[in-house]
Amino acid sequence: MKKILVLGAGRVGSAIAYDLSISHSVTIADCNQKTLDNLKKDYNLQKLLSDFSIQKDLTHLIKDYDLIISAVPGFLGFETLKTIIENKKNVVDISFFPENALELNKLAITNNVCALVDFGVAPGLGNILFGHYDTKMVINSYECYVGGLPKNKTQPFQYKAPFSPIDVIEEYTRPARLFKDGKIIIKEPLSDIEIIKFDNTEDLDAFNTDGLRSLLFTMSHVPHMKEKTLRYPGHAIKIKLLKDIGYFDEKIRNIGQLKYKPIHITADILKEQWLLQDQEEEFTVMKILLANDNQHITIDLYDEYDKKNGITSMARTTGYTCTAGANLILNNLFSKPGVFPPELIGKNLNCYEYIIKYLHNRNINLKTKINK
């Protein structure tokens, strides 16, 4: 039985640990004792209280494990991944950090490490689908629309965060890179709002965020690519107002002797506004559009809160894509050294079929329409 360490015991990290503990020995680590105490008792998990943001502590922490899962906040992600690779540990990462993970490819090869990065739902599953269909057809355009939303819309934001609010704010502030006519173009996040129609939910607003990430480099032969975040109508306009006023600024300000960054105060306030309550129902929705002159493919994902096991849809769709990737490594289905974003794994037919079957077995299903 392989020994696995999951870094981060939030909703997604815990779902990952629960799923992997069915077949493996799993330890889950977090810097917050309350978060560890809230983990479900009916899974066989070892728990560790650890501040793995300190490099030497992380190095010591990971030394006895066969595989590391990094589910840390984005601002910790790149350095955490780098340290894991330096210590010659295979890893699956879902931390969605702003840096380019491909910069660590040579380091991973040198250390004989297999690193699967951005292995969530989007980036993640959307990339896997893109990579798979890229082996089957010439693709001229790729569009991904994705979001996680509460079923009960509470004003003013009509939104609840299934993960850290600071990571959500990062999506709203990081310049959005799109691919147009074979070139990277930069757009303001929250811009180009459009309405997208769905069968399982009401019409939603889609707006630019920086979701393409590795696709800008690995799939640059596709001339048009974009990814947009989905929210209930009106949400983006309210968030843009906060941004324009300066609530997301990172410049240090002073009130008397108190020094602060507006973004930290805003994130703390929004933590309460956006807190997804236990057993609160929510859903994850994603639409992938792939097209050339002769063919249009639409792939839809819709997933809801798992009432039986008390796991959010975002934790399911993100976490189980991650654990599918983890099992690729654990079962020696993929072990090549290097840093691999999910679209490259999707190009491998055996890996693609394994992941899709793995998700299907957990009741995460895709609907595909092909129009010629």
Beta strands, then each sheet from edge to edge (+ up, - down):
strand 1: 3-7
strand 2: 25-30
strand 3: 45-49
strand 4: 67-70
strand 5: 90-93
strand 6: 114-116
strand 7: 141-150
strand 8: 176-180
strand 9: 183-187
strand 10: 194-196
strand 11: 204-208
strand 12: 224-231
strand 13: 253-255
strand 14: 258-260
strand 15: 282-291
strand 16: 296-304
strand 17: 338-340
strand 18: 366-371
sheet 1: 3+ 2+ 1+ 4+ 5+ 6+ 17+
sheet 2: 10+ 11- 12+ 7+ 15- 16+ 18-
sheet 3: 8+ 9-
sheet 4: 13+ 14-
end
